[in-house]
Amino acid sequence: MGNSGSAVKVCTDHQGGINWLSLSPDGQRLLTGSEDGTARLWSTADSQCHGHFQGHESYITFCHLENEAAFTCSADHTIRKWDVMTGQCLAIYRGHTSIVNRILVAKDYLFSGSYDRTARCWSVDKEKQIQEFRGHRNCVLTLAHYSSRDVLEEEEEEEEEEKVSRDLLVTGSTDCTVKVWWVSSGRCYQTLLGHTGAVLCLILDAPNRELFSGSTDYTIRTWNIVTGEQLKVFKEHQGSVICLELVNRHLYSGSADRTVKCWLVDTGERIQTYKAHKHSVSTLKYHAGILFTGSGDACARAFNSKSGVLQKIFRGHKFIINCIQIHNELLYTASHDGTLRIWDIRGICKRNKRRWKKERSAQGRSSQKGSLSRLFNNKVGCMVQQETGE
């Protein structure tokens, strides 16, 4: 395991904890949303703050960054859209009656989930609310979006009215349910029942028609998003499942039990447990064969995703790490201590690549030996059969 090392840069501009960190699709900018009620825009080229978005009347819970626009949601019940170049507030989306927990931008839609028990859909280019999704008995914590074109065959499509817009919204709530909604009508398409605790996180795999949900009931559940059928229950965690990451049919789950687990999606088998955290695992991200985690113990960690070996600990934060991002072999960690820290991970990535090449080479030699061994055994078997007359 490498030494902990120090951050390349520590950004201390915020006056309150950072609740979320978003990376633009082109990788040129980062957006932080803070308890101080402001959002800040950072360049990944020079790590400098190039924008300060002010206007919210309470803390920012979540943020989302596109290449040309930034979106923030707040405990002041509103969502705001900002111009990335000028910092100007372009739109204020009003309608929620309590804290807005989460936002999601997809196509021309802006989706939001709130403590007011509703999710809503807005036009990105206007301040107009398009749809309200009402039916949860408690707050909406997490969102996902897909199109029925991604999962349904033509003959499986629903009523004619739904064909106008085939977009669907998925919501997870503290009422222990997951709901799937038609965006065009606001009608609930499926209610997924099974969890006995709040649904904290969702991961969608639309091409495989699967949805993964993590809960305070210590489980992860897999659902068929067309039929609503519960497919599998992953039960080995001993605490709430806080975050999920899906990579190459491997599901990584971070938990309040201080571990991350890796599962084979197709079989439900747990193949690895990543330990060493001294508090809940609050966030995780997979990159180039390495699993990066952020924890309530104020440390970020890097694990070899295959072996589970801890490769590095990133120390310096004072409170929980709420979000991490990775770009150009730099690790960005945002914490409730109000700082954004930037770490160089080139050394870890290089070591991991070398190890991966060695393993592939060893596997190749082992496979070749195995083939020769099988050939030899087959020949011996044939000789035995000839001698015995079998």
VEXDREN-2710 file (C-alpha; in Angstrom, 1 decimal):
% VEXDREN-2710
k/r/px/py/pz
1/MET/0.0/0.0/0.0
2/GLY/1.3/3.4/-0.9
3/ASN/1.8/6.3/1.4
4/SER/-1.1/8.6/2.1
5/GLY/0.5/11.6/0.4
6/SER/-0.9/15.1/0.3
7/ALA/-3.3/16.9/-2.0
8/VAL/-2.0/18.6/-5.1
9/LYS/-4.4/21.5/-4.2
10/VAL/-6.9/22.4/-1.5
11/CYS/-9.7/24.8/-2.5
12/THR/-11.2/26.6/0.5
13/ASP/-13.5/29.2/-1.2
14/HIS/-16.7/27.8/0.2
15/GLN/-17.9/29.0/3.6
16/GLY/-19.9/25.8/4.3
17/GLY/-19.8/22.1/3.6
18/ILE/-19.9/20.9/0.0
19/ASN/-22.9/18.6/-0.6
20/TRP/-22.2/17.6/-4.2
21/LEU/-19.6/17.7/-7.0
22/SER/-20.5/17.4/-10.7
23/LEU/-18.2/17.1/-13.7
24/SER/-19.2/18.5/-17.1
25/PRO/-19.6/16.0/-20.0
26/ASP/-16.5/17.5/-21.7
27/GLY/-14.5/17.2/-18.6
28/GLN/-13.5/20.9/-18.6
29/ARG/-15.3/22.1/-15.5
30/LEU/-16.5/21.0/-12.1
31/LEU/-19.4/22.4/-10.1
32/THR/-19.7/22.3/-6.3
33/GLY/-22.9/23.0/-4.4
34/SER/-22.6/24.0/-0.8
35/GLU/-24.2/24.6/2.6
36/ASP/-23.3/28.3/2.2
37/GLY/-26.1/28.6/-0.4
38/THR/-23.8/29.1/-3.3
39/ALA/-22.3/27.0/-6.1
40/ARG/-18.8/27.4/-7.6
41/LEU/-17.4/26.5/-11.0
42/TRP/-13.9/25.2/-11.3
43/SER/-11.6/24.6/-14.3
44/THR/-10.0/21.2/-14.5
45/ALA/-7.2/22.7/-16.5
46/ASP/-5.9/25.1/-13.7
47/SER/-8.0/24.1/-10.7
48/GLN/-9.1/27.7/-10.3
49/CYS/-12.6/28.9/-9.4
50/HIS/-14.0/30.6/-12.5
51/GLY/-17.6/31.1/-11.3
52/HIS/-19.6/31.9/-8.2
53/PHE/-23.4/31.4/-8.4
54/GLN/-25.3/33.3/-5.8
55/GLY/-29.1/33.6/-5.3
56/HIS/-30.4/30.6/-3.4
57/GLU/-31.9/31.5/0.0
58/SER/-30.8/28.3/1.7
59/TYR/-28.3/25.5/1.3
60/ILE/-27.7/23.7/-1.9
61/THR/-28.5/20.0/-1.7
62/PHE/-27.4/18.8/-5.1
63/CYS/-26.0/20.2/-8.4
64/HIS/-25.7/19.1/-12.0
65/LEU/-23.3/20.5/-14.7
66/GLU/-23.8/20.5/-18.4
67/ASN/-21.2/22.0/-20.8
68/GLU/-23.0/25.3/-21.1
69/ALA/-25.4/25.4/-18.2
70/ALA/-25.3/24.6/-14.5
71/PHE/-28.3/23.5/-12.3
72/THR/-28.6/23.6/-8.6
73/CYS/-31.4/22.6/-6.2
74/SER/-31.9/23.9/-2.6
75/ALA/-33.6/23.7/0.7
76/ASP/-35.3/27.0/-0.4
77/HIS/-37.7/24.7/-2.4
78/THR/-36.3/26.0/-5.8
79/ILE/-34.1/24.9/-8.7
80/ARG/-32.0/27.3/-10.6
81/LYS/-30.3/27.3/-14.0
82/TRP/-27.1/29.2/-14.5
83/ASP/-25.1/30.4/-17.5
84/VAL/-21.6/28.8/-17.1
85/MET/-19.8/31.6/-18.9
86/THR/-21.4/34.6/-17.2
87/GLY/-22.7/33.2/-13.9
88/GLN/-26.1/34.7/-14.6
89/CYS/-29.2/32.9/-13.3
90/LEU/-31.2/32.0/-16.4
91/ALA/-34.2/30.4/-14.7
92/ILE/-35.8/29.7/-11.4
93/TYR/-38.1/26.7/-11.2
94/ARG/-40.7/27.2/-8.5
95/GLY/-43.4/24.7/-7.4
96/HIS/-42.0/22.4/-4.8
97/THR/-43.2/23.1/-1.3
98/SER/-40.3/21.6/0.6
99/ILE/-36.5/20.8/0.2
100/VAL/-35.5/19.7/-3.3
101/ASN/-33.2/16.7/-2.8
102/ARG/-32.2/15.7/-6.2
103/ILE/-32.3/16.8/-9.8
104/LEU/-31.6/15.0/-13.1
105/VAL/-31.3/16.5/-16.6
106/ALA/-32.2/14.3/-19.5
107/LYS/-32.8/15.5/-23.1
108/ASP/-35.0/18.7/-22.8
109/TYR/-36.3/17.6/-19.4
110/LEU/-35.3/18.6/-15.9
111/PHE/-36.5/16.3/-13.2
112/SER/-36.6/16.9/-9.5
113/GLY/-37.5/15.0/-6.3
114/SER/-38.5/16.6/-3.0
115/TYR/-39.4/16.2/0.6
116/ASP/-42.9/17.3/-0.4
117/ARG/-43.4/13.7/-1.6
118/THR/-43.5/14.6/-5.2
119/ALA/-41.2/14.4/-8.2
120/ARG/-41.6/17.0/-11.0
121/CYS/-40.7/17.5/-14.6
122/TRP/-39.7/20.9/-16.0
123/SER/-38.8/22.3/-19.4
124/VAL/-35.1/23.0/-19.4
125/ASP/-35.5/26.0/-21.6
126/LYS/-38.4/27.5/-19.7
127/GLU/-39.5/27.9/-16.1
128/LYS/-42.6/26.0/-16.8
129/GLN/-43.5/22.8/-15.0
130/ILE/-44.5/20.1/-17.4
131/GLN/-45.6/17.3/-15.1
132/GLU/-46.1/16.4/-11.4
133/PHE/-45.6/12.8/-10.2
134/ARG/-47.7/12.3/-7.0
135/GLY/-48.2/9.0/-5.2
136/HIS/-45.3/8.5/-2.8
137/ARG/-46.2/8.6/0.9
138/ASN/-42.9/10.1/1.9
139/CYS/-40.0/12.1/0.5
140/VAL/-38.4/11.4/-2.9
141/LEU/-34.7/10.8/-2.5
142/THR/-33.3/9.5/-5.8
143/LEU/-34.1/9.6/-9.5
144/ALA/-33.4/7.7/-12.8
145/HIS/-34.6/8.2/-16.3
146/TYR/-34.9/6.1/-19.4
147/SER/-36.9/5.8/-22.7
148/SER/-39.2/2.8/-23.3
149/ARG/-37.5/2.6/-26.7
150/ASP/-34.5/1.3/-24.8
151/VAL/-36.3/-1.6/-23.2
152/LEU/-39.6/-2.4/-25.0
153/GLU/-40.3/-4.1/-28.3
154/GLU/-42.9/-2.3/-30.4
155/GLU/-45.6/-4.9/-29.7
156/GLU/-45.0/-4.5/-25.9
157/GLU/-45.7/-0.8/-26.0
158/GLU/-48.5/0.5/-23.8
159/GLU/-51.5/2.6/-24.7
160/GLU/-51.5/5.0/-27.6
161/GLU/-51.4/8.1/-25.4
162/GLU/-48.0/6.9/-24.0
163/LYS/-46.5/6.6/-27.5
164/VAL/-46.4/10.3/-27.9
165/SER/-43.6/10.5/-25.3
166/ARG/-41.9/7.2/-24.3
167/ASP/-39.8/8.7/-21.5
168/LEU/-40.1/7.2/-18.0
169/LEU/-39.0/8.5/-14.7
170/VAL/-37.9/6.2/-11.8
171/THR/-38.2/7.5/-8.2
172/GLY/-37.0/6.0/-4.9
173/SER/-38.5/7.1/-1.7
174/THR/-38.3/6.9/2.1
175/ASP/-41.7/5.2/1.9
176/CYS/-39.7/2.0/1.0
177/THR/-41.0/1.9/-2.6
178/VAL/-39.6/2.5/-6.1
179/LYS/-42.1/3.9/-8.7
180/VAL/-41.8/4.1/-12.5
181/TRP/-43.8/6.9/-14.2
182/TRP/-44.8/7.8/-17.7
183/VAL/-43.4/11.3/-18.2
184/SER/-46.1/12.3/-20.7
185/SER/-49.1/11.7/-18.5
186/GLY/-47.7/11.5/-14.9
187/ARG/-49.3/8.1/-14.6
188/CYS/-47.6/5.5/-12.4
189/TYR/-46.5/2.6/-14.6
190/GLN/-45.0/0.3/-11.9
191/THR/-44.7/0.3/-8.1
192/LEU/-41.8/-1.9/-7.1
193/LEU/-42.5/-3.4/-3.6
194/GLY/-40.1/-5.4/-1.5
195/HIS/-37.8/-3.0/0.4
196/THR/-38.6/-2.6/4.1
197/GLY/-36.5/0.6/4.5
198/ALA/-35.9/3.9/2.7
199/VAL/-34.6/3.6/-0.9
200/LEU/-31.4/5.7/-0.9
201/CYS/-29.9/5.0/-4.3
202/LEU/-30.8/3.7/-7.8
203/ILE/-28.7/2.4/-10.7
204/LEU/-30.4/1.8/-14.1
205/ASP/-29.2/-0.7/-16.8
206/ALA/-31.8/0.0/-19.5
207/PRO/-30.3/-2.2/-22.2
208/ASN/-30.6/-5.2/-19.9
209/ARG/-34.0/-4.0/-18.6
210/GLU/-32.7/-4.0/-15.0
211/LEU/-32.9/-1.5/-12.1
212/PHE/-30.8/-1.8/-8.9
213/SER/-32.0/-0.2/-5.7
214/GLY/-30.1/0.2/-2.4
215/SER/-31.9/0.7/0.9
216/THR/-31.7/1.2/4.7
217/ASP/-33.0/-2.3/5.0
218/TYR/-29.4/-3.4/4.3
219/THR/-30.3/-4.9/0.9
220/ILE/-29.9/-4.3/-2.8
221/ARG/-32.7/-5.5/-5.0
222/THR/-32.7/-6.0/-8.8
223/TRP/-35.9/-5.4/-10.8
224/ASN/-37.1/-6.0/-14.3
225/ILE/-38.2/-2.5/-15.3
226/VAL/-40.6/-3.8/-17.9
227/THR/-42.6/-6.3/-15.8
228/GLY/-41.8/-4.9/-12.3
229/GLU/-40.6/-8.4/-11.2
230/GLN/-38.1/-8.6/-8.4
231/LEU/-35.2/-10.6/-9.8
232/LYS/-32.6/-10.9/-7.0
233/VAL/-31.9/-9.7/-3.4
234/PHE/-28.3/-9.1/-2.3
235/LYS/-28.3/-9.5/1.5
236/GLU/-24.8/-9.6/2.9
237/HIS/-24.5/-5.9/4.0
238/GLN/-24.9/-5.3/7.8
239/GLY/-25.9/-1.6/7.3
240/SER/-27.8/0.8/5.0
241/VAL/-26.7/0.7/1.4
242/ILE/-25.8/4.3/0.6
243/CYS/-24.2/4.2/-2.9
244/LEU/-24.0/2.0/-6.0
245/GLU/-21.8/1.8/-9.1
246/LEU/-22.3/-0.6/-12.0
247/VAL/-19.4/-1.5/-14.3
248/ASN/-19.2/-4.4/-16.8
249/ARG/-21.9/-6.4/-15.0
250/HIS/-20.2/-5.9/-11.7
251/LEU/-22.2/-4.1/-9.0
252/TYR/-20.3/-2.2/-6.3
253/SER/-22.2/-1.2/-3.2
254/GLY/-21.1/1.2/-0.4
255/SER/-22.6/0.8/3.0
256/ALA/-23.0/2.1/6.5
257/ASP/-21.4/-1.2/7.6
258/ARG/-18.0/0.4/6.6
259/THR/-17.5/-1.9/3.6
260/VAL/-17.9/-1.9/-0.2
261/LYS/-19.0/-5.2/-1.8
262/CYS/-18.7/-6.3/-5.4
263/TRP/-21.4/-8.6/-6.8
264/LEU/-21.7/-10.4/-10.1
265/VAL/-25.0/-9.1/-11.5
266/ASP/-25.8/-12.2/-13.5
267/THR/-25.5/-14.7/-10.6
268/GLY/-25.9/-12.6/-7.5
269/GLU/-22.6/-13.9/-6.1
270/ARG/-20.6/-11.6/-3.9
271/ILE/-17.0/-11.9/-5.1
272/GLN/-15.2/-9.2/-3.1
273/THR/-15.4/-7.1/0.1
274/TYR/-13.3/-3.9/0.4
275/LYS/-12.6/-3.1/4.1
276/ALA/-10.4/-0.6/5.9
277/HIS/-13.1/2.2/6.3
278/LYS/-13.6/3.5/9.8
279/HIS/-17.1/4.9/9.1
280/SER/-19.8/4.6/6.5
281/VAL/-18.9/4.6/2.8
282/SER/-20.6/7.6/1.5
283/THR/-19.5/7.6/-2.2
284/LEU/-17.6/5.5/-4.7
285/LYS/-16.3/5.5/-8.2
286/TYR/-14.6/2.9/-10.4
287/HIS/-11.8/4.0/-12.7
288/ALA/-9.3/1.9/-14.7
289/GLY/-9.5/-1.1/-12.5
290/ILE/-9.3/0.9/-9.3
291/LEU/-12.2/1.4/-6.9
292/PHE/-12.1/4.8/-5.2
293/THR/-14.2/5.4/-2.1
294/GLY/-15.1/8.3/0.2
295/SER/-16.1/7.8/3.8
296/GLY/-17.5/9.4/6.9
297/ASP/-14.0/8.9/8.4
298/ALA/-12.9/11.9/6.2
299/CYS/-10.6/9.7/4.1
300/ALA/-10.7/8.6/0.5
301/ARG/-9.2/5.3/-0.5
302/ALA/-8.1/3.4/-3.6
303/PHE/-8.5/-0.3/-3.9
304/ASN/-7.5/-2.8/-6.5
305/SER/-11.0/-3.7/-7.7
306/LYS/-10.1/-7.3/-8.5
307/SER/-8.0/-8.3/-5.5
308/GLY/-9.5/-5.9/-2.9
309/VAL/-6.1/-4.8/-1.8
310/LEU/-6.0/-1.2/-0.4
311/GLN/-3.5/0.7/-2.5
312/LYS/-3.7/4.2/-1.0
313/ILE/-5.4/6.4/1.6
314/PHE/-6.0/10.1/0.9
315/ARG/-5.9/12.0/4.2
316/GLY/-6.5/15.7/4.8
317/HIS/-10.3/16.3/5.0
318/LYS/-11.8/16.9/8.4
319/PHE/-15.3/15.7/7.9
320/ILE/-17.3/13.2/5.7
321/ILE/-16.4/13.1/2.0
322/ASN/-19.8/13.6/0.2
323/CYS/-18.7/13.1/-3.5
324/ILE/-15.8/12.2/-5.7
325/GLN/-15.0/12.7/-9.3
326/ILE/-12.1/11.6/-11.5
327/HIS/-10.6/13.3/-14.6
328/ASN/-7.3/13.1/-16.3
329/GLU/-5.9/10.9/-13.5
330/LEU/-6.8/13.5/-10.9
331/LEU/-9.1/12.6/-8.0
332/TYR/-11.4/15.3/-6.8
333/THR/-12.9/15.0/-3.3
334/ALA/-15.6/17.3/-1.9
335/SER/-16.3/17.3/1.8
336/HIS/-18.6/18.6/4.5
337/ASP/-15.5/20.5/5.8
338/GLY/-16.1/22.9/2.9
339/THR/-13.0/22.1/0.9
340/LEU/-12.5/20.6/-2.5
341/ARG/-9.2/18.6/-2.6
342/ILE/-7.4/17.5/-5.7
343/TRP/-5.1/14.4/-5.7
344/ASP/-2.7/13.1/-8.3
345/ILE/-3.5/9.4/-8.9
346/ARG/-1.1/8.8/-11.9
347/GLY/1.2/6.6/-9.8
348/ILE/-1.7/4.3/-8.7
349/CYS/-3.0/4.1/-12.2
350/LYS/0.4/3.2/-13.7
351/ARG/1.0/0.5/-11.0
352/ASN/-2.4/-0.9/-11.6
353/LYS/-1.8/-1.1/-15.4
354/ARG/1.5/-2.9/-14.9
355/ARG/-0.1/-5.3/-12.5
356/TRP/-3.0/-5.9/-15.0
357/LYS/-0.5/-6.6/-17.8
358/LYS/1.5/-9.1/-15.6
359/GLU/-1.8/-10.8/-14.7
360/ARG/-2.9/-11.1/-18.3
361/SER/0.6/-12.4/-19.3
362/ALA/0.5/-15.0/-16.5
363/GLN/-3.0/-16.0/-17.4
364/GLY/-1.9/-16.5/-21.0
365/ARG/1.0/-18.7/-19.9
366/SER/-1.3/-20.6/-17.5
367/SER/-3.8/-21.1/-20.3
368/GLN/-1.1/-22.4/-22.7
369/LYS/0.2/-24.8/-20.0
370/GLY/-3.4/-25.9/-19.4
371/SER/-3.9/-26.6/-23.1
372/LEU/-0.7/-28.6/-23.3
373/SER/-1.7/-30.5/-20.1
374/ARG/-5.1/-31.3/-21.5
375/LEU/-3.6/-32.4/-24.8
376/PHE/-1.2/-34.7/-22.9
377/ASN/-3.9/-36.1/-20.8
378/ASN/-6.1/-36.7/-23.8
379/LYS/-3.3/-38.6/-25.5
380/VAL/-2.7/-40.7/-22.3
381/GLY/-6.4/-41.4/-22.1
382/CYS/-6.5/-42.6/-25.7
383/MET/-3.5/-44.8/-25.1
384/VAL/-5.1/-46.3/-22.0
385/GLN/-8.3/-47.0/-24.0
386/GLN/-6.4/-48.7/-26.8
387/GLU/-4.4/-50.9/-24.3
388/THR/-7.5/-51.9/-22.3
389/GLY/-9.7/-52.3/-25.4
390/GLU/-12.3/-49.9/-24.0
END
